Amino acid sequence: MNPKLLELATRHGALKARIDEQRRTLARHSVPLEAALARGDTVLKGVDWLKHHPAAVGVAVFVAVVARPRRAWRWARRGLFLWRGWQAIRSSLVGAR
C-alpha cells in the first residue's frame, strides 16, 4: 500500500477516535442540563395550555379577586412589575441587534 495512503488512513482513524471521545465527554457533561431543559419544556406546555384556555384563567382570576381582593391586588402589582421589567429587557435586547 502507498505509504501516504497508509499515513492518511492512520490519521483518519486517530481523528475518528478523538471525535468519539469528545462526543462521550460532551454527553457526560450535558447530563445536568437535561433536568433544567425538561423543566423548561414543562413550563412551555403550561404556557401553551394557558393560551388555549383563557376562560379558565379568567375564572381563576375572578375567584382570586372575590376570595382575597387584597392578595389579588398585591399579585397584580407584582405581575405588572415583572411584565414591565421583561418588556424593558426585551426591548433593550432587540435594540442591541
Phi, psi and omega in degrees: 000148179298130182299326179293318178295322178296318179295318178296319179296320178296314179297319179299315178297319179295319179294320178297320178295320179295319178297317178299318179295320179295322177295318178296319179296316179298318178298319179296319182283340182270356181302315180297335180286338183299318180294318180295318179293325177294320177296319178299319177298319179297317179297316180296325176295321178295318178296319178298318178298317180298322179295326183270353180228064182293332179295320179296322178295316179299317179296317180297319178294317179300314180298319180296319181291318180291318184288312183220083184297322181294316179295320178297319179297317179299316180291327177295318178297317178298316179298318178297318178299314179295319181296316179294322176296317179297318179298320180294316179296315181296318180290327177289326177289320180291323179291334182285341182287000000 
